[in-house]
Amino acid sequence: MAINKKEIYYKCLDAVNQKIEKYQNEMDMIKESMEANDVKTDYDEDNRGQLLGDFEKYAEYLNQAQEMKEKLANLDLDHYSEIVNFGSVVETNKDYYFVAVPVGEIILEDGRQVYAISTEAPIYQMMKDKKAGDSFNFKDKEREIKRVH
């Protein structure tokens, strides 16, 4: 059964949009908390420093999620290549992989699992530039590429 690349893409996009919304909401809550805590005491200064640190952490997460969304936006869903590269859906004898953004496990409508990975992922480095019929070793397990979509 053929894999639906567009379904995988939209599920990844949904996951990234959820991350963006989550991080934006966290930042909004921290900002409100900081604005509400304008009373100056030693405890408040420590708390404000912690809130500021949390705000910066979520700002970095938000930036990473927005970069993932940009990568997805630049993906050509109709592009086909016989070799594994950015945008490929790779079917191995063990799993399916979508080389785009590091969202993790995606469950398709038909129940199949696809692992959305980035080009930075160690497993991608092992399958990069390979094609159907090629094999690679990852975590001491031999995997054969069945198809590249």
C-alpha positions as CSV (number, residue, x, y, z in Angstrom):
1,M,0.0,0.0,0.0
2,A,1.4,3.4,-1.0
3,I,2.1,5.9,1.7
4,N,0.4,9.3,1.6
5,K,3.2,11.9,1.7
6,K,0.6,14.8,1.9
7,E,-1.0,13.2,5.0
8,I,2.4,12.9,6.7
9,Y,3.2,16.5,5.8
10,Y,-0.1,17.9,7.2
11,K,0.3,15.8,10.4
12,C,3.8,17.3,10.8
13,L,2.5,20.8,10.2
14,D,-0.3,20.3,12.8
15,A,2.3,19.1,15.3
16,V,4.6,22.1,14.7
17,N,1.6,24.5,14.9
18,Q,0.6,22.9,18.2
19,K,4.2,23.5,19.5
20,I,4.1,27.1,18.3
21,E,0.8,27.7,20.1
22,K,2.0,26.0,23.3
23,Y,5.2,28.0,23.5
24,Q,3.4,31.2,22.7
25,N,0.9,30.6,25.4
26,E,3.6,29.8,27.9
27,M,5.4,33.0,27.1
28,D,2.2,35.0,27.4
29,M,1.5,33.4,30.9
30,I,5.1,34.2,32.0
31,K,4.7,37.8,30.7
32,E,1.5,38.3,32.6
33,S,3.0,36.8,35.7
34,M,6.0,39.2,35.5
35,E,3.7,42.2,35.0
36,A,1.5,41.2,37.9
37,N,4.6,40.8,40.2
38,D,5.9,44.4,40.1
39,V,6.2,44.5,43.9
40,K,9.9,44.7,44.8
41,T,11.1,42.2,47.4
42,D,14.1,39.9,47.5
43,Y,11.8,36.9,46.9
44,D,10.1,38.7,43.9
45,E,13.5,39.5,42.4
46,D,14.5,35.8,42.6
47,N,11.1,34.8,41.2
48,R,11.4,37.4,38.4
49,G,14.8,36.0,37.4
50,Q,13.4,32.5,37.2
51,L,10.5,33.8,35.1
52,L,12.8,35.7,32.8
53,G,14.9,32.5,32.4
54,D,11.8,30.5,31.6
55,F,10.6,33.2,29.2
56,E,13.9,33.0,27.3
57,K,13.8,29.2,27.2
58,Y,10.3,29.2,25.7
59,A,11.4,32.0,23.3
60,E,14.1,29.7,22.0
61,Y,11.7,26.7,21.7
62,L,9.3,29.0,19.8
63,N,12.0,30.1,17.5
64,Q,13.0,26.4,16.8
65,A,9.3,25.5,16.1
66,Q,9.0,28.5,13.7
67,E,12.1,27.3,11.9
68,M,10.6,23.9,11.5
69,K,7.4,25.5,10.1
70,E,9.6,27.4,7.5
71,K,11.3,24.1,6.5
72,L,8.0,22.5,6.0
73,A,6.8,25.5,3.9
74,N,9.8,25.1,1.6
75,L,9.1,21.4,1.0
76,D,7.9,20.4,-2.5
77,L,5.4,17.7,-1.9
78,D,5.4,16.7,-5.6
79,H,9.2,16.4,-5.9
80,Y,10.3,12.8,-6.4
81,S,13.8,11.5,-6.0
82,E,15.0,7.9,-6.1
83,I,17.6,8.7,-3.5
84,V,17.0,9.6,0.2
85,N,17.2,13.3,0.8
86,F,15.2,16.2,2.4
87,G,11.5,15.6,1.8
88,S,11.8,11.9,1.2
89,V,9.5,9.3,2.7
90,V,11.6,6.2,3.3
91,E,10.1,2.8,3.7
92,T,12.5,0.3,5.3
93,N,12.0,-3.3,6.2
94,K,11.4,-2.0,9.8
95,D,9.9,1.5,9.7
96,Y,8.8,4.5,7.7
97,Y,10.7,7.8,7.9
98,F,9.8,11.3,6.7
99,V,12.9,13.4,6.3
100,A,11.9,16.9,7.1
101,V,11.5,18.1,10.7
102,P,12.1,16.4,14.0
103,V,8.5,15.9,15.1
104,G,8.9,12.3,16.1
105,E,6.2,9.6,15.7
106,I,3.2,10.3,13.5
107,I,0.3,8.0,13.3
108,L,-1.5,7.9,9.9
109,E,-5.2,7.3,9.4
110,D,-4.5,3.7,8.4
111,G,-2.6,3.1,11.7
112,R,0.9,3.1,10.2
113,Q,3.6,4.8,12.2
114,V,6.0,7.2,10.5
115,Y,9.0,8.8,12.2
116,A,9.4,12.5,11.2
117,I,13.2,13.2,11.4
118,S,15.5,16.0,10.4
119,T,18.6,15.9,8.2
120,E,20.5,16.2,11.5
121,A,19.2,12.8,12.8
122,P,21.9,10.1,13.1
123,I,19.7,7.6,11.2
124,Y,19.3,10.1,8.3
125,Q,23.1,10.3,8.1
126,M,23.1,6.5,7.6
127,M,20.5,6.5,4.9
128,K,21.4,9.7,3.1
129,D,21.8,9.3,-0.6
130,K,20.8,5.7,-0.6
131,K,18.0,4.2,-2.8
132,A,15.6,1.3,-2.8
133,G,17.4,-1.9,-2.4
134,D,20.3,-0.4,-0.5
135,S,20.9,-1.4,3.2
136,F,22.4,0.5,6.1
137,N,23.2,-0.3,9.7
138,F,21.8,1.7,12.6
139,K,22.1,0.8,16.2
140,D,23.5,-2.6,15.3
141,K,20.4,-3.5,13.2
142,E,20.6,-4.0,9.5
143,R,17.8,-2.1,7.6
144,E,16.9,-2.4,4.0
145,I,15.3,0.5,2.1
146,K,12.3,-0.9,0.3
147,R,11.0,2.3,-1.3
148,V,11.8,6.0,-1.4
149,H,8.7,8.2,-2.0
